[in-house]
Amino acid sequence: MKNNLESPFRLTLEHYGEKITIEKPNSDLTSTEVVEVFRSLMLAAGFSASRVNEELGSDFDIDEGLIKRM
């Protein structure tokens, strides 16, 4: 597999007929950044913020500008 850190990182969730994608400009993310993206995706899908915080912690900042609803 070619290691191209310049290509974007995308995480997509299809949930109840809705497709939500979060994209970062490059693929060079830390594991903490990936968890932050996953948390943002869960919140965008409508999961309860208190439940998501309970499961994943609440030490992350959400960049709402990276969330796209399709």
Stockholm file with secondary structure:
# STOCKHOLM 1.0

chainA/1-70         MKNNLESPFRLTLEHYGEKITIEKPNSDLTSTEVVEVFRSLMLAAGFSASRVNEELGSDFDIDEGLIKRM
#=GR chainA/1-70 SS CCCCTTSCEEEEEEETTEEEEEEESSSCCCHHHHHHHHHHHHHHTTCCHHHHHHHHCSCCCCCGGGEEEC
#=GC SS_cons        CCCCTTSCEEEEEEETTEEEEEEESSSCCCHHHHHHHHHHHHHHTTCCHHHHHHHHCSCCCCCGGGEEEC
//
